[in-house]
Amino acid sequence: MRLWIELSGEHPTLPRAEALAALEAEGVRPREVSASPQVLHREATGAGLRAVARLGLGHVACEELARGSLDDLRSFARSSNLGGETFRTRVRGLGVDVDRAAVEGPLGADFGKTGRVDLSSPAVDFRVLVGTEFVLGRVVHRVDRSGLEARKVTNRAFRLPISLHPKLARALVNLSRVPTGGLVTAPLCGTRGVAVRASRAGARAGGAPEPGSVRRGLRTRRGDAGSGSSSAERVGHVGESAVRARGPGVPDAFAFGYVFETGMPDGNWVCFDNRLAPLGYSYLLIHAGRGTVASCMFTGFKREAEYVARTVAAFTDRAGLRMRNPRPFGGFANFRLPRTAIQGGHLVIGEHAGFQDALAGFGMRYAIRSGILAARSLIEGKDYTALWRETLSPAMRASVTNRLVFNLAGELGRRWMLAQRLSAADAGAELRSLYNPSAAKTLLFPIAYWRFQARLRDKSCDHVNCECVWCRCGTESAAAAS
């Protein structure tokens, strides 16, 4: 897509350098369309939205819809169908004086034939740049400038004189070109400002803090830290009655996508297509003005940005996906069948123990149920291994067989399943039947388990001079698990 980024103008070169570095960090290879001190125009492919969501020295990012004269933009507006969604139109002049009402009024009237005006919180936010020509775009991300300002040094409960302003810390992270899921180390992290911005940009943060400073500071900064920075202390010893719940140790599958705001009605969609999520699935969930779109892939990790971009494009075409303020997210899953779920004499729950659905990668219910079983074991003195084997093991063994059938069925088999089983009947009842143990699944389990024992290696990646998510995260995760 053709993208433009309106830069902050706080420095003659730094905002542009940050934007280009963020695009490069997310694997986007943009082709320059035009550039100015105020606006950066790029023909971007891949994870363009994920890149602009990281920016600190910008204002808005827009997807270009039309350009030319005002009549060209009005022609586009008249041919658009907003389906009753709310919208607004704002105009900015680039080095020229603009009569905003003369532009916003006619465009608003044209869009208003199929939409409704909302100047405070529109579902679709149109923006017009006026320079040597008129350019119309749709806002896909707004930099949270007020939020960054609220977290500046003088507003922190714990600070040092050398602490960076959050927007500059975010720019520094982007200039490092660390990708989503990559590691940022800040050896002299002081108040942990750079580490916090790295975490919010989707990276993993590490460092060697000044003795005691982070421990004191984070006790009062946990609300600002976000995920990955909520605590600076590691438990070195636990007592006899303890439960381990560290999460997955080795990546066998990945999910990447966006969480966002939207004016779309509630709904949920799933797509089985190897072009969007190889050997996995992609999904779109909308509820109460918030949404999640993601690609869950079991191979092809080297091209994760491409698969996420295809997923967004597919749901835009098929479900009318519209995102406001998209924020990238990602995670990985680890599949294995545990023998005892006890490590070092301590009970282990959730993905740390291997309690994970091998077909779809679901683990939340297993985490909650295994946590309850661990509590029963400690409180009631019952055998934890016997409890989880009786309660969780049958469904987990069925999921291993389901994964074998899913892989062998191919795209034609999966399409038949969607058309004949899930779409033509009560999907909930069909899925319950799919996950219930059966005689056929019991017979197939030994074969499935034999196949399952070999981890889902990514055959598409040679791991040589590679920056795919497997190479960025797999080695470190495996080392952490050992």
N, C-alpha and C positions, 0 to 999 in steps of 0.2 A: 504494500500500500504506500501511497505518497503521504508523508508525515511532515508536519512543521512543528517546531518547538520555539516558543517565545521566551527569549532569554531575559535574565534579570537586569543586565546592564550595570551590575555593581562593580565590574572590572572589565577592562577592554578585551581581554582574551580568556580569562578563567572560565566564565560560563559556557562558552563555546567548546573549550577543551574538555570540560566535564561532560557535556552532552555527548561528544564524540567518543570519549573513553567509556561511558556507560553503554553505548551501543556496541562498542567493540567487546566489552566484557561479557555481554549476553550473546555473542556470536553473530551479531547483525553486521552485515557487510553492506553499508548503505552506499548508494550512488548519489553524488551531490547534484541537486537540481539548481539551487541558488542559495546564497548566503548573504547575510548582512549583520551588522553589529547587534541588531535587535531580534532577528528571526533566523532560524536554521531550517532550511528545507531539505528533505532527504527522501529518496525513493528507498524505502526500507522493507526488508523481508525478515522472516523469522520472528524472534522474540522482541519486536519493537516496543510493544506495550510494556513488557517487563522491564525494558531498559529505561523508558521515560518515567516509570513509577519510582525509580531510584533517585531522581534528580533533586538537588538542593538549591541550585542557582538558576532556577527557571520560574516561569509563571504557569503556563498551560501548554499542553501538547494537543494537537488537533489532527484528525484524519482529513486530508483534502478531498472535497467532494466535487468542486467545479471551479473554473477560473475563466477569465475573459472580461467582458464588459458587464455592467450592471444588468443589462437585458439578458445576457447569458445566464447569470445567476438566477434571475427571476424565472427564466424558462425552466431551469432545473427545479426551482422551488414549486412551480406549478405542476411539474410532472411527478413530484414526490407524494407519497401517501404515508402520513404519520399515523394513520389508524386511530385518531382521537387522542394521541399522546400529547402531553404538555411540552411546550418549547419556549425558547426565547432567542433573540438575535442580538448580538453585540458587534460593534464596529470599532476597528482601530486603524488609525492612519499611520503609515510608515514614512515619515518625513514630509507629509503633506497635510494640509488642513482639510478636514472632512466634515461635511454637514451630516451628522450621524442620523438625524431624523429622516433625511432624504433617502437614506439607504435602508435603515431599519424598518421604516414604515411600509414601503412597498414589499420588501421581503416578508415582513410579518403578515401582511395581508395575503400574500401568496401561500405561505405555509399554513396560515390560519384556515384555509379551505378544508384541510383534513386534520388539523391539530388545534390545540387550545393554548393560549398564551399563559405562561406562568413565569413571572420575572424573578421569583425568589428561589424556587427549587424545581426547575423543569426536568422532565425526563430526557429531553434532547436539547443540548446547548449548542446553538450555532454561533459561529464566529466569522467575521469578515475582515480581511486585511485589505487595505486600500493603499496602493503605491503606484507603480507604473500600470497596474491592472488590478482588477478585483479578484480576490481569492476567497472562496467559501469553504469552511471546514466544520467538522463536528468535534467538540471537545471530548477527548478520550481520557485525559488526566489533568488534574489541577494539583500543583505542588502545594502542600499544606504549609504555607508560609507563616500563618498565625500560630500553628502548632509548633513549628521550629522556633519561632520567636519566644513562645511561652516557655521553652526549655533552655533558653540562653543562660549563660553563666550566672548572671546576677539573680536569676530566679531559682537557682538550685540550692537545696538545703546544705549540700556539701560541695565545695568548689576549691579550685586553686587558681592563682593569678594567671597561669599559663593555659587554662582550659579554653578549648576552641569553641566558638559559636557552633551550634548544631548544624547549621547549613554549610559551614566550612568543613566541619568534620565529615559530613556526608559527601561533600565534593572531594575531600581527600580520599575517602574510600573508593569513590568512582574513578578517580585518577589512577588508583592502583590497579584498575581493570580486573579486580577479583570477580569471578563469575558467581551466580547464585549457587549456593552450596559450597563455595570455595572457602578457604581459611584466611582470615586476617589476623596478624599478630601485631600487638602494640606493646612492645617490651616496657616502655615507660608510660603505662596507661593512666596513672594518676586517678582522676575521677571517672575514668572509663568512658569518656565521651565518644571516642572513635569506635570503641568496641560496641557501644550501644547503637551507633549509626550503622555499623557493619551488620549487626544482627537485624536491624529493621530493613536493611537492603537485601536480606535473604542470605547473607553470608554467615559463616561460623566465626566467632570471635575468640581469640586467645591472647595471652600475654603474661608478662611477669609484673604484677603491680608493685607500686611502692609499698613497703611493709605497713600493713594496718590501714592504709588510706582507703582502699576499696571496701574493706570490711566495714569501716565506719560509714563510708559514703553510701553504700548500697542499702544499708538498713533504712535510709531515708529517701532512696531514689528508686525503689523497686517499681513504683508506678510508672517511672519514665523508662526503665530499662527494657521492658518487653521481653519476648521469649529469648532464651539463651543467655540472659544477663540478670536473672532474678536473684542469684546467690553467688557469693564468692568463696564459700567454704565447702570443703568436701569432708564427709564423715569418714574418719579413719578407722573407727571400730564400732561395731554394733553388738548389742547384747544377745542373749540366747533367743529371745522371742522377737524375731525380725522377719520382714518380708522384703524381698528384692524386686524392684520393678524399674529397671533401667531403660527398657525399650528395646527395639530391634538392634542386633549387633552387626549383621552383615547384610548388605543390600542385594535382594534377589529380584525386586521389582520396584519401579519408581512411579510416583504420581506428581505431575506438575500442572499448574494452571493458575487461575486468578480467582480471588474473591472480589466482589464489586457491589455497587448499588445500581438499581435499575427501576424503571417504571413498568416492567413487564408483569403480567399477571402470574400468579403462582402456578407452578408446573414442574414436572421432572421428565427428563429425556435421557436415554442411554443409547449408545451406538457401538456396534461391534464391527469394526473395519480396521484391517491391518494398516491401512494408509493413515489412520488417525492414532491408533494405539496397537502396535504389533503384539499379537497373542494376548491382548487385554481388551480394554473397553474405554470409551470416553463418555462423559456424562455432563449434564447441565441441570442444576437444581435452582429453583427460584422460590423464595418464600418471604412475604411481607417486605418487599422492596429490596431484598438482599439476595445475592446469587453466588453460586460457585460453578465454575466450568473447569474441567480437568481432563488430561489424558493419562490413563493408568497403563503403563507399558511394561511388558515382561521381557522384552528384548529390544534391540535397536536403540540403546541408550545414547549412542554417539550422535543421534539426530533428534534429541528430545525437543530442542527449540522448534524444529520443523514440524514435529508431530503436534505440539501445542498450538502452533500457528494454524495448522490444518484443522484442528479441532474447533478453534474459535471461528474460522471461516465456515466450517460445515454447519455449526449451530446458528451462525448468523444467517446462512442461506435457508436452512430447514426450519428453524424455530424462531427466527426474527430476533436473535440475540442482540441486546443493546446494553453496553456496560458504561457505567460512570465510575470514575476513580478506581480503576482496576488495580489491585495489589497482588503481586505474585506470591505464590506459596509452593511448597514442595515437600516431599517426604519419601521414605522408602520402607519396604516391608521385607521381612525375613521369614522363610518358611522352613519348618522342620518339625518332626514328631519327637517330643522329649521322651526320655526313659523314666526319669523320676521327678523332674521339676524341683530338684533340691540341689543347691550349690553351697558348699562350705557349711553344711548343716542348717542353712536358711531356706525357707520356702520361697519359690520364684513364681511370679505371676505374669500374665499378659504376654506380650511379644518377647520379653526377656526369656521366658520359658519356652517359647515356640508355639504358644497358643494363637494360631492365626489361620484364617480360612484360605486354603491353597488355591481355590478357584478365583475369587474376586479380591482377595487381600483384606477382607474385613477383619478387624481385631478388637473393636471397642466392646462388643458384647462379651467376647472371651476374656478381656481384661477385667471387666466388672464381675463376671461370674467366677473367674479364678480368684479374684480378690476376696469375694464372699467365702469361697471354699477355704482359702488360706485362713481367714478369720475364724471360721468354724473349727478348723484343725487346731488353732492355737487356744481357742476358748473352751472347746468341748473335748480336746485331747484326742481327736480322731485322726486317722491315717490320711495325710494329705494326698499321697499318691493314689490310694484307693478311691478317694473322693473324686479327683479330677478324671481318673480313668473311667469311672462309672458315668460321670456327668458330661464330660467334654470330649473324651476320646472317640465315641461313635461318630459324632458329626464331623470331627477332624479327619477321621479315616475316610468318610464319605466324600469330603472335599478333595482329598488327594485323588480319588477315583474320578471325581468330576473334572479335575484339572487335566487328567490324562485324556478323557473323552473330549473335552473342549479343544485340546491341542490337536488331536487326531481328526476331529470333525472337519476342520478347515472352514473357510468362509462360507461355502455352500451349506454345510451342515449347520453352522450357526445361524445363517439366514432362515433355514427351514425351521429351526427351533423358535426363532422370533415370530415367524409368520404363522406357524401351525400350532404352537404351544402357548407362547406368552401373549401374543396379540389377539388370539381368538378365544381366550378363556380368562378366568380370574387369575391374573398374574401372581397375586399373593399365594393362592393355593398351589399353583404350579411350582413356584419357587420353594414353598415348604416341602412339596413332594421331592423336588430336586435335592434338597439338603437332608432329607430323612434317610437313614441307613436302609439298605434293602439287600436281598439275597444276591442279586446281580452285582451290586457294588462290593459285597463281601468277596465274591468270587474273583472280581477284577482287582481287588486291593493288592495282592502280592505283586502283580505285574506293575501296577501303578506305583507302589512303594519303591520297587526296584528302579523305576525311571525317576522317581522323586528324590532318591538319595543323591543323585548327581545334581548339584546346585544349578540353578538356571543361569548358566554362563551366557554372556552376550557374544554370540559367534560373529556378530557383525563388527566387532571392534578388535583391532590387533594390539591395542594398548601401547602403541609406539608413537611417541610425540603427539599424544592425544589429550584433548581437554574435555572429553565427554564426561557426563556426570558420574559414570562408573569409575573412570580413572581419577576423577577429582575426589570421590568419596569412598570408593570401595576399599582401597588399600588402607586408609586411615581407620575405617570402620572395622575392618577385619583385625587390624592391629589392636584396636580398643577392646575387641571381643576376646582376644587371646589372653 
